[in-house]
Each structure stands twice: as structure tokens, then as C-alpha cells.
């Protein structure tokens, strides 16, 4: 059942993203709109488009969300593998997609501050830092930090 659903979700997502699919939907709406005078713009005439679009939207949300979830998980796995494979990479970043928003904000703030130091103070905007207790919580969740000097020396050795 799951394999069938994955296959269906992939096919529908691929088809839904094609330009001809948009044009077909546009044609349906135009035909419906032009048929309005013929049906006297009745409630039944309106109900047809409302019901059709609601059903299609309802089903598409689940199919496309399934495709997006699998794509996101695959990308995260690939990025985690790259972080693990590169010696100079900071492995604290593996699995950070499971952290809270506050923890991610703190990590982003640290990374942007490091980038500003590397590229010059005015090169990148630095996100405002959170309270001390939020910083301590993020450090606790992220684990020990690799010094930047060690990473730089490993890059030089590898080159």
C-alpha cells in the first residue's frame, strides 16, 4: 500500500507541476465561466466549480505534502552524510532539523557571527542574540564545539 501511495504521489506531483496541467485547469475554469449564462449563473452551476476545486485541493495537499516530506528527509540525509564525510565540517550540525526554533535561532546567530568575522564586520547582518539561559540551552543541546583553528589547520593539511 505504501509503495503504491509513494508512486501515486510522485506521479501526481510531477504532473501537477507541468505547464500543460495549469493550462488544462485554466481551460476548465474558462469553460465553466463561459457556461454561466447558459445555466443562468445558478447555485448548481456555482456548486459544480466549488465542489470540484475543493476536492482536488484537498487531495493534492496530502499527495504533495508526502512528496515534500520525503524530499526533505532525503536532502537532510545527504547533507548529514556530507557533514560526516568532510573532516573540517562541524558535526554538531548533523540532525539540527530536529531542534527547537530557539535552538536553531541560536545556531544561526553563531554561524552568522562567525561568517561576519570571516568576511568582515559589515558583510552579513548578524541576528540579535537571545537571553543567557537560551544560549546555555542551545549549547547543551548542540554538544561540544570544535574550535575554528583546528578546522582551518585540517583544511591546510588536506590541501
C-alpha positions as CSV (number, residue, x, y, z in Angstrom):
1,X,0.0,0.0,0.0
2,X,2.8,2.4,1.0
3,X,4.7,1.8,-2.3
4,X,1.6,2.4,-4.3
5,X,0.9,5.6,-2.5
6,X,4.5,6.8,-2.9
7,X,4.3,6.0,-6.6
8,X,1.0,7.8,-7.0
9,X,2.2,10.8,-5.0
10,X,5.3,11.1,-7.2
11,X,3.3,10.8,-10.4
12,X,0.7,13.3,-9.3
13,X,3.3,15.8,-8.1
14,X,5.2,15.6,-11.4
15,X,2.0,16.0,-13.5
16,X,0.7,18.9,-11.3
17,X,3.9,20.8,-11.8
18,X,3.7,20.8,-15.6
19,X,2.7,23.9,-17.6
20,X,0.0,21.9,-19.6
21,X,-1.7,20.9,-16.3
22,X,-2.0,24.6,-15.4
23,X,-3.4,25.3,-18.9
24,X,-5.9,22.4,-18.6
25,X,-7.1,23.8,-15.3
26,X,-7.4,27.3,-16.7
27,X,-9.4,25.9,-19.6
28,X,-11.8,24.1,-17.2
29,X,-12.3,27.4,-15.3
30,X,-12.8,29.4,-18.6
31,X,-15.3,26.8,-19.9
32,X,-17.2,26.9,-16.6
33,X,-17.2,30.7,-16.6
34,X,-18.4,31.0,-20.1
35,X,-21.1,28.4,-19.5
36,X,-22.5,30.6,-16.7
37,X,-25.1,32.5,-18.9
38,X,-26.3,29.2,-20.3
39,X,-27.1,27.9,-16.8
40,X,-28.3,31.3,-15.6
41,X,-25.4,31.6,-13.1
42,X,-27.5,29.2,-10.9
43,X,-26.4,27.9,-7.5
44,X,-25.9,24.4,-9.0
45,X,-23.6,26.0,-11.6
46,X,-21.5,27.6,-8.8
47,X,-21.6,24.5,-6.7
48,X,-20.0,22.4,-9.5
49,X,-16.8,24.5,-9.6
50,X,-16.7,24.9,-5.8
51,X,-17.0,21.2,-5.2
52,X,-14.6,20.2,-7.9
53,X,-11.9,22.6,-6.8
54,X,-12.3,21.8,-3.1
55,X,-12.0,18.0,-3.7
56,X,-8.9,18.5,-6.0
57,X,-7.3,20.9,-3.5
58,X,-8.0,18.6,-0.5
59,X,-6.4,15.5,-2.2
60,X,-3.5,17.4,-3.7
61,X,-2.4,18.8,-0.3
62,X,-1.8,15.3,1.0
63,X,-0.1,14.0,-2.1
64,X,2.2,17.0,-2.4
65,X,3.0,17.0,1.3
66,X,4.0,13.4,1.2
67,X,6.4,14.2,-1.7
68,X,7.8,17.2,0.1
69,X,8.3,15.2,3.3
70,X,10.3,12.5,1.5
71,X,12.3,15.0,-0.5
72,X,13.2,17.0,2.7
73,X,14.2,13.8,4.5
74,X,16.4,12.7,1.6
75,X,18.1,16.1,1.4
76,X,18.7,16.1,5.2
77,X,20.3,12.6,5.0
78,X,22.5,13.7,2.1
79,X,23.6,16.8,4.0
80,X,24.3,14.9,7.2
81,X,26.4,12.4,5.2
82,X,28.4,15.3,3.7
83,X,28.9,16.8,7.1
84,X,30.1,13.4,8.4
85,X,32.4,12.9,5.5
86,X,34.2,16.2,5.5
87,X,36.8,16.3,8.2
88,X,36.8,20.0,8.7
89,X,33.0,20.2,9.0
90,X,31.3,20.8,12.4
91,X,29.4,17.6,13.0
92,X,27.2,19.5,15.5
93,X,25.1,20.4,12.5
94,X,24.1,16.8,11.8
95,X,20.4,16.4,12.8
96,X,19.8,20.0,13.7
97,X,16.5,19.9,11.9
98,X,15.1,18.2,15.0
99,X,16.0,21.1,17.3
100,X,13.5,23.8,18.5
101,X,13.1,27.1,16.8
102,X,15.0,28.8,19.7
103,X,17.9,26.4,19.3
104,X,18.0,26.9,15.6
105,X,18.0,30.7,16.0
106,X,21.0,30.4,18.3
107,X,22.9,28.2,15.9
108,X,22.1,30.6,13.1
109,X,23.2,33.5,15.1
110,X,26.5,31.8,15.9
111,X,27.1,30.9,12.2
112,X,26.3,34.4,11.0
113,X,28.6,35.9,13.6
114,X,31.4,33.5,12.5
115,X,30.7,34.5,8.9
116,X,30.8,38.2,9.7
117,X,34.2,37.6,11.4
118,X,35.5,35.7,8.4
119,X,34.1,38.1,5.7
120,X,34.4,41.4,7.6
121,X,32.1,43.0,10.1
122,X,29.8,44.7,7.6
123,X,29.4,41.8,5.1
124,X,26.5,40.0,6.7
125,X,23.7,41.1,9.1
126,X,24.0,39.4,12.5
127,X,20.8,38.2,14.1
128,X,20.2,39.6,17.6
129,X,21.2,37.1,20.3
130,X,18.8,35.6,22.8
131,X,18.9,35.7,26.6
132,X,21.7,33.9,28.5
133,X,19.5,30.9,29.5
134,X,18.6,30.4,25.9
135,X,22.3,30.4,24.9
136,X,23.1,27.8,27.6
137,X,20.2,25.6,26.5
138,X,21.4,25.7,22.9
139,X,25.0,24.9,23.8
140,X,23.8,22.0,25.9
141,X,21.7,20.6,23.0
142,X,24.4,21.2,20.4
143,X,27.2,19.5,22.2
144,X,30.9,20.4,22.4
145,X,32.1,22.9,19.9
146,X,35.0,22.4,17.5
147,X,37.5,25.3,17.6
148,X,37.8,27.1,14.3
149,X,41.5,27.0,14.4
150,X,41.5,23.2,14.3
151,X,39.2,23.2,11.3
152,X,41.4,25.7,9.5
153,X,44.6,23.6,10.2
154,X,42.9,20.4,9.0
155,X,41.9,22.2,5.7
156,X,45.5,23.2,5.2
157,X,46.7,19.7,5.9
158,X,44.2,18.2,3.5
159,X,45.3,20.6,0.7
